[in-house]
Amino acid sequence: MNLELLVNGRAKLAALIGNPVGHTFSPYIHNTLSRETGSNLIYIPLQVYDKVKLENSLAALNDLGAVGVNITLPYKTDVIEYVAHIDETAKRIVSVNTIAFRSDGYYGFNTDISGFLKGYSRDIGDDLKNKRISVIGAGGAARSIAFAAALSGASIIYIVNRTLAHADKVVDDIKRQFNVNIFSRPLCSPDVQHILRECDVIVNTTTVGMYPLMGSSPLPPLSGLDKRQVVYDIIYRPFKSALLEQAEEKGCKTANGLSMLLYQAIGSFEIWTGAHIEELLTEQVRSALERLLTKGEEK
């Protein structure tokens, strides 16, 4: 797919706000969807260096006529205080990744949950119902995926993190909303290896191993894993992280976070434009992104 961008004087504006944003591939997705659907939307990344500038940044984009913004780390929770209307998922998870600017205020949404679940189904061909799941990390992405697992009917969830207090916070938040077996463990705990061997699904939500600091893994050398297990790393750059390479050597089924990125972006795009993205276009955009990512790794 050709990723050139066509711009005219009637273009609508959308943006990504976060810190950092230099690694993102979201502009490729949104600008390609815009061209292919004739939506005339221009999407740009904007680095907001400090939380104190967040409110003014939103107001400036709204004043300029932008249709909305995506919010990425570290502002997905901070931004909620500026949102007048918030959908149920975003409210429950206390995380907004999409804002639509409308005449009666800012509308906040969370498309990370549906993005992960659709991406997981597409790449793994299964769901999380009755699965035993270990989530590595305790940040915003870990919260989203733990929420998705609880929503899907996972049988047991472990939040494994270097700082136990952060993992405890995720567990407490999920327990307040779901009757689910969820537990926290420090990464250094001697029973972590046993937990990983017993789980059906292991999901890395940390940035360990992400471009440009590639080659690292968030876990110690994996032992005892086998082909019945799934290892899912939300990192998509590099296309195959060190963790996924380890897991493949053990025969595990693996997937990276590219499909999650794509589906959450499509959710935002549909909110802003009212367009419906067909699966054929979704797969075309995914193939183009995969070529870009793998080509970059060959250099």
C-alpha positions in Angstrom: 0.0 0.0 0.0 1.2 3.5 -0.9 1.5 5.6 2.3 1.8 9.0 0.6 -0.5 11.6 2.2 -2.8 13.9 0.3 -3.6 17.3 1.9 -6.1 20.0 0.9 -7.5 23.2 2.4 -10.6 21.4 3.9 -8.5 18.9 5.9 -9.6 18.1 9.5 -6.9 17.8 12.2 -6.3 15.2 14.8 -3.2 14.6 16.9 -1.4 12.4 19.3 -0.4 13.9 22.7 2.2 12.2 24.9 5.8 12.2 26.0 7.7 10.8 24.1 5.9 10.4 20.7 8.9 9.9 18.4 8.6 6.2 18.2 4.9 6.1 17.2 3.5 4.6 14.0 0.0 6.0 14.7 0.4 8.8 12.0 0.9 6.1 9.3 -2.3 4.4 10.4 -4.6 7.4 10.6 -3.3 9.2 7.6 -3.6 6.0 5.5 -7.1 5.4 6.7 -8.0 9.0 5.9 -6.8 8.7 2.4 -8.3 5.3 1.7 -11.7 6.4 3.1 -11.7 9.9 1.7 -12.1 11.3 5.2 -9.6 14.2 4.6 -8.2 13.9 8.1 -4.6 14.9 8.9 -3.0 13.3 12.0 0.2 14.6 13.7 2.2 13.6 16.8 2.7 16.4 19.4 5.1 16.0 22.3 3.8 17.7 25.4 6.8 17.8 27.8 5.0 18.6 31.1 1.6 17.8 32.6 1.0 21.5 33.4 0.9 22.2 29.6 -1.7 19.4 29.0 -4.8 21.5 29.5 -3.6 24.4 27.3 -2.5 22.0 24.6 -6.0 20.5 24.5 -7.6 23.9 24.4 -5.3 25.1 21.7 -6.1 22.1 19.4 -9.9 22.6 20.1 -9.6 26.3 19.3 -7.9 25.4 16.0 -10.8 23.2 15.0 -9.2 19.8 15.6 -11.7 16.9 15.7 -9.9 15.2 18.6 -6.7 13.7 20.0 -5.2 10.4 21.1 -3.6 10.5 24.5 -0.6 8.2 25.2 1.8 7.9 28.1 2.1 9.4 30.6 -1.2 11.4 30.4 -4.0 8.8 30.0 -5.2 9.3 33.6 -4.2 13.0 34.0 -6.4 14.0 31.1 -9.6 12.8 32.7 -10.0 16.0 34.8 -10.4 18.0 31.5 -13.0 15.6 30.0 -16.7 16.7 30.4 -18.2 13.4 29.2 -16.6 10.0 29.6 -17.7 6.6 28.3 -18.3 3.7 30.7 -15.1 1.7 29.8 -12.8 4.8 30.2 -14.6 5.6 33.5 -14.2 2.1 34.9 -10.5 1.8 34.0 -9.7 5.4 34.8 -7.8 5.8 31.5 -8.7 7.8 28.4 -6.8 7.3 25.2 -9.2 9.1 22.8 -10.8 12.5 23.1 -13.4 13.9 20.6 -13.9 17.7 20.6 -17.6 18.5 20.4 -19.7 21.6 20.8 -20.7 20.7 24.3 -17.3 19.7 25.6 -14.6 17.0 25.4 -15.7 13.4 25.1 -13.3 10.8 26.5 -13.1 7.2 25.4 -10.9 4.2 25.8 -10.2 2.1 22.7 -7.2 0.2 24.2 -9.5 -2.5 25.7 -11.3 -3.4 22.4 -8.0 -2.9 20.6 -6.2 -5.5 22.6 -9.1 -8.0 22.5 -9.5 -7.7 18.7 -5.8 -7.9 18.2 -5.4 -10.9 20.4 -8.3 -12.7 18.6 -6.8 -11.9 15.2 -3.3 -13.0 16.0 -3.9 -15.9 18.4 -7.3 -17.1 17.1 -8.7 -17.4 20.6 -10.1 -15.4 23.5 -9.2 -15.1 27.2 -12.2 -16.8 28.7 -11.2 -19.3 31.4 -7.5 -18.6 30.8 -4.8 -18.2 33.4 -3.0 -15.0 32.6 0.2 -13.3 33.8 0.5 -9.6 33.0 4.1 -8.3 33.3 4.1 -4.6 34.4 1.8 -2.4 36.3 1.4 0.7 34.3 -1.5 2.0 32.1 -1.2 -0.8 29.5 -1.1 -3.4 32.3 -4.3 -2.0 33.8 -6.0 -2.1 30.4 -5.0 -5.7 29.7 -5.9 -6.8 33.2 -9.3 -5.1 32.8 -9.7 -6.8 29.4 -8.9 -10.2 30.9 -11.4 -9.7 33.8 -14.0 -8.5 31.3 -13.4 -11.6 29.2 -13.8 -14.1 32.0 -10.2 -15.1 32.7 -10.0 -17.7 35.5 -7.0 -16.2 37.2 -4.8 -13.1 36.7 -1.4 -12.3 38.0 0.1 -8.8 37.9 3.9 -9.3 38.0 6.0 -6.2 38.5 9.3 -5.0 39.9 7.6 -2.7 42.4 5.0 -4.7 44.3 3.1 -1.6 45.5 2.2 -0.7 41.9 1.0 -4.2 41.1 -1.1 -4.1 44.3 -2.8 -0.9 43.1 -3.8 -2.6 39.8 -5.1 -5.6 41.7 -7.1 -3.4 44.1 -8.7 -1.5 41.2 -9.7 -4.6 39.3 -11.1 -6.2 42.4 -13.4 -3.3 43.1 -15.1 -3.9 39.8 -14.9 -7.6 39.1 -15.3 -10.8 41.1 -12.1 -12.3 39.7 -9.1 -14.2 41.1 -6.4 -11.6 40.7 -3.1 -11.5 42.6 0.1 -9.4 42.6 3.7 -10.7 42.7 7.1 -9.0 42.7 9.2 -9.9 39.7 11.9 -11.2 42.0 9.5 -13.6 43.8 10.8 -17.2 43.8 7.4 -18.5 42.6 7.2 -16.3 39.5 8.8 -19.0 37.3 6.2 -21.5 38.5 3.4 -19.1 37.9 4.6 -18.4 34.3 4.8 -22.2 33.6 1.3 -22.7 34.9 -0.3 -19.8 32.9 -2.0 -20.1 29.5 -1.1 -16.6 28.5 1.8 -14.3 29.4 1.5 -10.6 28.3 4.4 -8.1 28.5 3.2 -4.5 29.0 6.6 -3.0 29.9 8.9 -1.1 27.5 11.8 -3.4 28.2 13.2 -4.5 24.9 11.5 -1.6 22.9 13.4 0.4 20.3 16.0 1.8 20.6 17.0 -0.3 23.6 16.4 -3.6 21.9 17.8 -7.0 23.0 16.6 -6.9 26.6 13.8 -9.0 28.1 11.5 -8.1 31.1 11.8 -11.7 32.4 14.6 -13.9 33.4 15.5 -16.8 31.1 12.2 -18.6 30.6 12.2 -22.3 31.5 9.4 -24.9 31.4 7.3 -23.1 28.8 5.8 -25.1 26.0 3.6 -24.9 22.8 0.3 -24.8 24.7 1.2 -21.3 26.0 0.8 -17.9 24.4 3.4 -15.1 24.9 2.1 -11.7 23.8 4.4 -8.6 23.9 2.7 -5.3 23.3 6.0 -4.0 21.9 5.9 -3.8 18.1 9.2 -2.1 17.5 11.3 -4.3 17.1 8.8 -6.5 15.3 10.1 -9.5 17.3 11.3 -8.6 20.7 13.9 -10.6 22.7 11.0 -11.9 24.8 9.2 -13.3 21.8 12.4 -14.8 20.5 12.8 -16.6 23.8 9.2 -17.8 23.7 9.5 -19.1 20.1 12.5 -21.1 21.1 10.3 -22.9 23.7 7.6 -23.5 21.0 5.1 -21.0 22.4 2.6 -19.2 20.2 3.6 -15.5 20.0 2.3 -12.2 18.9 3.4 -8.5 19.1 1.4 -5.4 19.8 1.0 -4.2 16.2 -2.6 -5.5 15.8 -3.5 -3.9 19.2 -2.1 -0.6 18.0 -4.0 -0.9 14.7 -7.4 -1.8 16.3 -7.2 0.9 19.0 -6.4 3.4 16.3 -9.3 2.3 14.1 -11.6 2.7 17.2 -10.4 6.4 17.5 -10.7 7.0 13.8 -14.2 5.8 13.7 -15.2 8.0 16.6 -13.8 11.1 15.0 -15.0 10.5 11.4 -18.0 8.3 11.6 -16.4 6.0 9.0 -16.6 2.2 9.3 -13.3 0.5 8.5 -13.7 -2.8 6.8 -11.5 -5.8 7.7 -10.0 -5.8 4.2 -8.6 -2.3 4.7 -7.5 -3.2 8.2 -5.4 -6.0 6.8 -4.0 -3.9 4.0 -2.9 -1.2 6.5 -1.4 -3.9 8.8 0.6 -5.5 6.0 2.0 -2.0 5.0 3.0 -1.3 8.6 4.6 -4.8 8.9 6.7 -4.1 5.8 7.8 -0.8 7.2 8.8 -2.2 10.6 10.6 -5.2 9.2 12.4 -3.1 6.5 13.6 -0.8 9.2 15.1 -3.7 11.2 17.0 -4.8 8.2 19.0 -1.6 7.9 
